[in-house]
Every structure is written in structure tokens, then in C-alpha cells.
Amino acid sequence: MMLENPIIGDIIGITGVFIIVVAYILMQIDRMDAKGFLFSLLNTIGAIFILVSLLYAWNLASFVMEVIWLTLSFYGTIRGYKKIES
């Protein structure tokens, strides 16, 4: 199912990329722990946004990459949450 307005897809996708890049920058300048909950959560959210954008403009390679990114980020989010809880 492809959605109609590609501009909306671009906005959603670019927002996802922005979220992931900001998390990466914060990690690189030692403002965010790469194994922490927030870093993984931001990557999870960014990957979801990018996956949603693919409903507007399909690309198999991007889909595969984002599913892998989402899976790893979601695992890290769960792991980070468990650290907070203990």
C-alpha cells in the first residue's frame, strides 16, 4: 500500500533521520551513553519514522536496513530500560 503525498513521506523520513543523527552526535560528544536507554529509544523512534516514510516511496534496501536498525535499537531500548528498573 503506497500512500499518496510524497512530501509528507519526505517530512516523516527526514524527521526520523534527524532524530537518529542528533542521537549519534550527542553520543560522539559524550552527552549521551551509547548503551543507555535514551540513545536506543531515539534510534528506535527514528527508525520507525523512516519505515513509515517508505509507505510513501518504497525502497527495498532502505526497508531492510531500517528493519535491522529498528530490531537492534528496540533490543537496546529494552536492555536500557531494564538497567533503569534495577
C-alpha positions in Angstrom: 0.0 0.0 0.0 1.6 3.2 -1.1 0.3 6.5 0.3 -0.4 9.5 -1.9 1.5 12.6 -0.8 5.3 12.1 -1.2 6.0 15.4 0.6 4.5 14.1 3.8 6.7 10.9 3.4 9.8 13.1 3.0 8.9 15.1 6.1 8.4 12.0 8.2 11.6 10.4 6.8 13.8 13.4 7.3 12.4 13.8 10.9 13.5 10.2 11.5 17.0 10.8 10.1 17.3 14.0 12.2 16.4 12.1 15.4 19.0 9.4 14.7 21.7 11.9 13.7 21.1 14.0 16.8 21.4 10.9 19.0 24.6 10.0 17.2 26.1 13.5 17.6 25.2 13.6 21.3 26.9 10.2 21.7 30.0 11.3 19.9 30.4 14.5 22.1 29.9 12.4 25.2 26.5 13.8 26.1 24.7 10.5 25.7 25.7 6.9 26.6 25.6 4.6 23.6 24.4 1.8 25.8 21.8 4.0 27.5 18.1 3.9 27.3 17.7 7.3 25.6 20.1 6.6 22.8 18.4 3.4 21.9 14.9 4.9 22.3 15.8 7.8 19.9 17.2 5.3 17.3 14.0 3.2 17.7 11.8 6.2 17.1 13.9 7.4 14.2 13.8 4.0 12.5 10.0 3.9 12.9 9.7 7.3 11.2 11.9 6.2 8.3 9.9 3.0 7.9 6.7 5.0 7.8 8.2 7.2 5.1 8.8 4.1 3.0 5.0 3.8 2.7 5.2 6.9 0.5 8.2 5.9 -1.5 9.1 2.3 -1.4 12.8 1.2 -1.4 13.6 -2.4 -0.5 17.2 -1.7 0.5 16.1 1.1 2.9 13.4 -1.2 4.3 15.9 -4.0 5.1 18.3 -1.5 6.7 15.6 0.1 8.8 14.1 -3.2 10.0 17.6 -4.3 11.1 18.2 -0.9 12.7 14.8 -1.0 14.4 15.4 -4.5 15.7 18.8 -3.7 17.2 17.6 -0.4 18.6 14.5 -1.9 20.2 16.7 -4.6 21.8 18.9 -1.8 23.2 15.8 0.1 24.4 14.6 -2.9 26.4 18.0 -3.5 27.8 18.4 0.1 28.8 15.0 0.1 30.4 15.9 -3.0 32.4 19.0 -1.2 33.7 16.9 1.7 34.9 14.5 -0.6 36.6 17.2 -2.5 38.6 
